[in-house]
């Protein structure tokens, strides 16, 4: 209780001290030097027999509180000051742990794009390599966050930077020391050290039976996220198919593989640039080529970005006509008694973009298709309450960062003229 009271006084005094220092970079540097000197004294005292371990632990905790407070002030303060440079100091371990603990506590479930917040990015990068890897793994594996967004690619880059040049022994040592840090956080009941170990140990394993992933169910890590992280940890395997199709696979296996393919296409919707990451996409494109997907569920589930990507797979990887597959997705009924529906925005947008593509021109000569296209188009424009030009501008924005199907301003104008004629002519 006495330690707690003393601690409160120390913390109280430091809180007042930092309020005056944040507006002055030189005062902040003096603070860093002071904390570093205190830690040096603590280390020296730790070798003396007459100092109690719990007292030394307490004083170390006081200095850690100071680093955490500095991290918090760095993010929330309107003032800009430099973070400590540990090329001159030897206590980056305690600093990194303090920053890591602050980030987990205050920025555990990220809702903002890191790359758009320079201060936040600098704070993350100020940690030593072990804690930087630990925070990256924490974010990618967080059970409450199945998200695929720009931060996913940010942490991918951070992990690649950390592991790319390291020797195998160094990689293993770095990964396991970072995994121990993650396994001490509040998500350790799901992301256990055993789970983290398995991800690393099996990073080159080829999977034939999808029940292999059952062991991760409780951790709430999707097979795709595991494949993604393993690809980062083992970049030499980019030409190897991590999941192998065999004639022995069960219906359950095939259903899980189809779900994996759909999850990948959803990830492409969120971050189109993931298709450039060959270490993952070579395995996934192999599955997309070989596994027939239910086109009706695809067009119901996915946006224009991944529909255009899947069209690319069908045309150039499967080498069959994508038009037939996409036409099948909007055709209902049996035999001669069929009808076409284009009431969903993503599939209407897909065909709208194909007005100038010769491979799809026969559709626009078909009366049944043309009627459905007109009806669906007007209905969609009404439901989103946009003019044709406003709608085309949203398509342009959606495809701006896309790898497949990007559209230029001139082509947009050409589309506008043709769509105007079809829908309102």
FENFENKA-V766500 format. One record per residue. N is the residue number from 0. PHI is phi in degrees with one decimal (999 if undefined). D_FIRST is the distance of its C-alpha to the first C-alpha in whole Angstrom. Layout:
# FENFENKA-V766500
n: [N | N]
phi: [PHI | PHI]
d_first: [D_FIRST | D_FIRST]
This chain:
# FENFENKA-V766500
n: [0 | 1 | 2 | 3 | 4 | 5 | 6 | 7 | 8 | 9 | 10 | 11 | 12 | 13 | 14 | 15 | 16 | 17 | 18 | 19 | 20 | 21 | 22 | 23 | 24 | 25 | 26 | 27 | 28 | 29 | 30 | 31 | 32 | 33 | 34 | 35 | 36 | 37 | 38 | 39 | 40 | 41 | 42 | 43 | 44 | 45 | 46 | 47 | 48 | 49 | 50 | 51 | 52 | 53 | 54 | 55 | 56 | 57 | 58 | 59 | 60 | 61 | 62 | 63 | 64 | 65 | 66 | 67 | 68 | 69 | 70 | 71 | 72 | 73 | 74 | 75 | 76 | 77 | 78 | 79 | 80 | 81 | 82 | 83 | 84 | 85 | 86 | 87 | 88 | 89 | 90 | 91 | 92 | 93 | 94 | 95 | 96 | 97 | 98 | 99 | 100 | 101 | 102 | 103 | 104 | 105 | 106 | 107 | 108 | 109 | 110 | 111 | 112 | 113 | 114 | 115 | 116 | 117 | 118 | 119 | 120 | 121 | 122 | 123 | 124 | 125 | 126 | 127 | 128 | 129 | 130 | 131 | 132 | 133 | 134 | 135 | 136 | 137 | 138 | 139 | 140 | 141 | 142 | 143 | 144 | 145 | 146 | 147 | 148 | 149 | 150 | 151 | 152 | 153 | 154 | 155 | 156 | 157 | 158 | 159 | 160 | 161 | 162 | 163 | 164 | 165 | 166 | 167 | 168 | 169 | 170 | 171 | 172 | 173 | 174 | 175 | 176 | 177 | 178 | 179 | 180 | 181 | 182 | 183 | 184 | 185 | 186 | 187 | 188 | 189 | 190 | 191 | 192 | 193 | 194 | 195 | 196 | 197 | 198 | 199 | 200 | 201 | 202 | 203 | 204 | 205 | 206 | 207 | 208 | 209 | 210 | 211 | 212 | 213 | 214 | 215 | 216 | 217 | 218 | 219 | 220 | 221 | 222 | 223 | 224 | 225 | 226 | 227 | 228 | 229 | 230 | 231 | 232 | 233 | 234 | 235 | 236 | 237 | 238 | 239 | 240 | 241 | 242 | 243 | 244 | 245 | 246 | 247 | 248 | 249 | 250 | 251 | 252 | 253 | 254 | 255 | 256 | 257 | 258 | 259 | 260 | 261 | 262 | 263 | 264 | 265 | 266 | 267 | 268 | 269 | 270 | 271 | 272 | 273 | 274 | 275 | 276 | 277 | 278 | 279 | 280 | 281 | 282 | 283 | 284 | 285 | 286 | 287 | 288 | 289 | 290 | 291 | 292 | 293 | 294 | 295 | 296 | 297 | 298 | 299 | 300 | 301 | 302 | 303 | 304 | 305 | 306 | 307 | 308 | 309 | 310 | 311 | 312 | 313 | 314 | 315 | 316 | 317 | 318 | 319 | 320 | 321 | 322 | 323 | 324 | 325 | 326 | 327 | 328 | 329 | 330 | 331 | 332 | 333 | 334 | 335 | 336 | 337 | 338 | 339 | 340 | 341 | 342 | 343 | 344 | 345 | 346 | 347 | 348 | 349 | 350 | 351 | 352 | 353 | 354 | 355 | 356 | 357 | 358 | 359 | 360 | 361 | 362 | 363 | 364 | 365 | 366 | 367 | 368 | 369 | 370 | 371 | 372 | 373 | 374 | 375 | 376 | 377 | 378 | 379 | 380 | 381 | 382 | 383 | 384 | 385 | 386 | 387 | 388 | 389 | 390 | 391 | 392 | 393 | 394 | 395 | 396 | 397 | 398 | 399 | 400 | 401 | 402 | 403 | 404 | 405 | 406 | 407 | 408 | 409 | 410 | 411 | 412 | 413 | 414 | 415 | 416 | 417 | 418 | 419 | 420 | 421 | 422 | 423 | 424]
phi: [999 | -64.3 | -58.0 | -65.6 | -64.2 | -60.8 | -58.7 | -61.3 | -66.3 | -57.4 | -64.7 | -61.3 | -64.5 | -67.8 | -57.9 | -71.6 | -61.9 | -71.0 | -58.2 | -83.2 | -85.9 | -60.3 | -85.7 | -135.3 | -61.0 | -68.3 | -66.3 | -65.8 | -63.5 | -63.9 | -61.5 | -59.9 | -63.8 | -64.4 | -63.4 | -62.6 | -63.9 | -60.8 | -67.5 | -62.6 | -63.3 | -61.7 | -63.6 | -64.9 | -66.5 | -65.4 | -88.4 | -86.7 | -66.5 | -83.3 | -100.1 | -75.8 | -61.1 | -69.2 | -70.5 | -64.2 | -62.8 | -63.1 | -64.9 | -63.1 | -61.9 | -62.6 | -68.1 | -64.3 | -58.7 | -63.6 | -63.2 | -61.5 | -64.5 | -63.1 | -60.0 | -63.2 | -62.9 | -59.3 | -77.7 | -93.0 | -74.7 | -76.6 | -85.3 | -108.2 | -136.0 | -78.4 | -78.4 | -61.6 | -103.4 | -87.0 | -68.2 | -103.8 | -113.3 | -116.8 | -109.6 | -65.1 | -64.4 | -67.3 | -59.9 | -62.1 | -64.5 | -64.0 | -64.1 | -59.0 | -62.4 | -63.9 | -63.1 | -65.4 | -71.1 | -104.4 | -136.9 | -72.2 | -102.9 | -68.3 | -119.3 | -116.9 | -79.4 | -57.2 | -62.5 | -96.0 | -126.1 | -61.3 | -64.5 | -63.6 | -63.7 | -65.5 | -64.0 | -59.9 | -73.1 | -77.6 | -72.5 | -72.2 | -60.2 | -60.2 | -75.7 | -64.7 | -64.8 | -60.8 | -67.4 | -64.4 | -63.7 | -56.8 | -67.1 | -72.4 | -105.9 | -52.5 | -64.5 | -87.8 | -127.3 | -89.1 | -66.4 | -120.2 | -147.2 | -59.8 | -66.0 | -59.1 | -70.3 | -61.6 | -71.5 | -59.9 | -62.6 | -63.1 | -67.8 | -62.7 | -58.8 | -72.9 | -101.9 | -57.5 | -92.8 | -73.2 | -70.8 | -56.0 | -63.5 | -64.9 | -56.8 | -62.5 | -63.0 | -63.2 | -60.5 | -69.3 | -68.1 | -70.4 | -62.5 | -64.5 | -65.4 | -61.7 | -71.2 | -105.6 | -88.4 | -69.8 | -94.6 | -70.3 | -75.6 | -110.1 | -93.7 | -81.8 | -62.9 | -63.6 | -61.6 | -63.6 | -64.3 | -62.0 | -58.0 | -74.2 | -62.0 | -96.4 | -64.0 | -111.0 | -70.6 | -91.7 | -101.5 | -107.6 | -103.7 | -70.2 | -66.2 | -53.4 | -80.3 | -59.1 | -64.7 | -100.8 | -56.1 | -66.1 | -76.7 | 61.6 | -102.0 | -75.1 | -54.6 | -66.0 | -64.9 | -64.7 | -59.2 | -62.4 | -66.7 | -64.7 | -63.8 | -65.4 | -77.4 | -140.0 | -66.7 | -71.7 | -97.2 | -68.1 | -101.3 | -104.4 | -80.1 | -71.5 | -110.0 | -106.0 | -86.5 | -133.6 | -75.4 | -85.6 | -69.0 | -82.8 | -59.3 | -63.6 | -56.0 | -65.4 | -64.9 | -66.2 | -66.9 | -62.4 | -62.0 | -62.6 | -62.2 | -64.7 | -62.0 | -65.2 | -64.6 | -65.6 | -63.5 | -62.5 | -55.3 | -76.7 | -134.0 | -53.6 | -67.7 | -63.8 | -68.2 | -83.7 | -85.3 | -58.2 | -57.4 | -97.7 | -69.3 | -61.3 | -69.0 | -72.4 | -68.3 | -61.3 | -67.8 | -62.6 | -69.5 | -92.8 | -104.0 | -71.4 | -104.9 | -74.4 | -62.3 | -64.0 | -73.1 | -63.1 | -70.9 | -76.0 | -100.6 | -111.2 | -95.3 | -60.4 | -61.0 | -79.6 | -64.1 | -69.0 | -66.6 | -66.4 | -59.6 | -60.0 | -60.4 | -64.2 | -68.9 | -106.4 | -104.4 | -82.1 | 60.2 | -128.6 | -75.1 | -68.8 | -56.0 | -60.6 | -65.5 | -71.2 | -67.4 | -62.0 | -69.1 | -113.4 | -101.2 | -124.6 | 97.4 | -124.1 | 58.4 | -81.9 | -93.7 | -115.1 | -140.4 | -113.5 | -125.6 | -125.6 | -90.5 | -95.3 | -61.4 | -63.9 | -77.4 | -62.6 | -59.5 | -57.0 | -70.5 | -60.9 | -71.0 | -95.8 | -57.7 | -98.3 | -98.7 | -61.3 | -69.9 | -115.8 | -64.9 | -64.0 | -60.4 | -79.7 | -101.3 | -91.2 | -59.7 | -62.6 | -64.1 | -63.2 | -62.3 | -64.5 | -65.2 | -64.0 | -60.0 | -63.1 | -61.4 | -62.9 | -60.7 | -68.0 | -60.6 | -65.3 | -67.2 | -94.0 | 54.1 | -132.1 | -78.1 | -59.9 | -66.5 | -63.7 | -62.3 | -65.0 | -66.3 | -66.8 | -63.4 | -56.4 | -65.9 | -62.2 | -94.6 | -59.1 | -100.9 | -78.5 | -84.1 | -117.8 | 85.9 | -58.4 | -124.6 | -88.9 | -63.6 | -66.2 | -64.6 | -61.9 | -64.6 | -62.6 | -62.0 | -57.9 | -62.6 | -69.3 | -67.0 | -55.7 | -66.3 | -71.1 | -78.8 | -122.2 | -76.2]
d_first: [0 | 4 | 5 | 5 | 6 | 9 | 10 | 11 | 13 | 14 | 15 | 16 | 19 | 20 | 21 | 23 | 24 | 26 | 27 | 29 | 30 | 31 | 35 | 35 | 36 | 36 | 32 | 31 | 33 | 31 | 28 | 28 | 30 | 26 | 24 | 27 | 27 | 23 | 23 | 26 | 24 | 21 | 24 | 26 | 23 | 23 | 26 | 25 | 24 | 22 | 19 | 17 | 17 | 13 | 13 | 16 | 15 | 12 | 15 | 17 | 15 | 15 | 19 | 19 | 18 | 20 | 23 | 22 | 22 | 26 | 27 | 26 | 28 | 31 | 32 | 31 | 32 | 36 | 36 | 37 | 35 | 36 | 33 | 32 | 35 | 34 | 38 | 36 | 33 | 32 | 28 | 30 | 28 | 24 | 26 | 28 | 25 | 23 | 26 | 27 | 24 | 24 | 28 | 27 | 25 | 27 | 30 | 30 | 33 | 36 | 38 | 40 | 42 | 40 | 43 | 44 | 40 | 40 | 37 | 36 | 38 | 37 | 33 | 34 | 37 | 34 | 32 | 34 | 36 | 34 | 31 | 35 | 36 | 33 | 33 | 37 | 37 | 34 | 36 | 39 | 38 | 35 | 36 | 36 | 38 | 42 | 43 | 46 | 46 | 46 | 42 | 44 | 46 | 44 | 41 | 44 | 45 | 42 | 42 | 46 | 45 | 42 | 45 | 48 | 49 | 47 | 48 | 48 | 45 | 43 | 43 | 42 | 39 | 38 | 38 | 36 | 34 | 33 | 34 | 31 | 29 | 30 | 29 | 26 | 26 | 26 | 30 | 29 | 30 | 34 | 34 | 33 | 34 | 37 | 38 | 38 | 39 | 42 | 43 | 43 | 45 | 48 | 48 | 52 | 53 | 56 | 55 | 58 | 56 | 54 | 52 | 50 | 48 | 47 | 44 | 42 | 43 | 39 | 38 | 40 | 42 | 45 | 48 | 49 | 45 | 45 | 49 | 48 | 45 | 47 | 50 | 47 | 46 | 50 | 52 | 55 | 56 | 57 | 60 | 59 | 59 | 56 | 57 | 60 | 63 | 65 | 67 | 65 | 62 | 62 | 62 | 58 | 58 | 60 | 58 | 55 | 57 | 58 | 55 | 54 | 57 | 56 | 52 | 53 | 56 | 53 | 51 | 54 | 54 | 51 | 51 | 55 | 54 | 53 | 57 | 57 | 54 | 57 | 54 | 54 | 57 | 59 | 58 | 57 | 61 | 62 | 61 | 62 | 66 | 66 | 64 | 66 | 64 | 65 | 66 | 66 | 62 | 61 | 63 | 61 | 58 | 58 | 58 | 61 | 59 | 59 | 63 | 64 | 62 | 64 | 67 | 67 | 66 | 69 | 71 | 71 | 69 | 71 | 74 | 75 | 75 | 72 | 74 | 75 | 72 | 71 | 74 | 73 | 69 | 71 | 74 | 74 | 76 | 79 | 82 | 84 | 82 | 79 | 78 | 75 | 72 | 70 | 68 | 65 | 64 | 63 | 66 | 68 | 67 | 67 | 71 | 71 | 70 | 73 | 76 | 77 | 76 | 80 | 78 | 78 | 81 | 82 | 80 | 81 | 84 | 83 | 84 | 81 | 79 | 80 | 79 | 76 | 75 | 76 | 75 | 71 | 71 | 72 | 70 | 67 | 67 | 67 | 64 | 62 | 64 | 65 | 69 | 70 | 69 | 65 | 65 | 66 | 64 | 61 | 63 | 63 | 59 | 58 | 60 | 60 | 57 | 59 | 60 | 63 | 65 | 64 | 67 | 68 | 69 | 73 | 73 | 71 | 74 | 76 | 74 | 74 | 78 | 78 | 76 | 77 | 80 | 79 | 77 | 79 | 82]
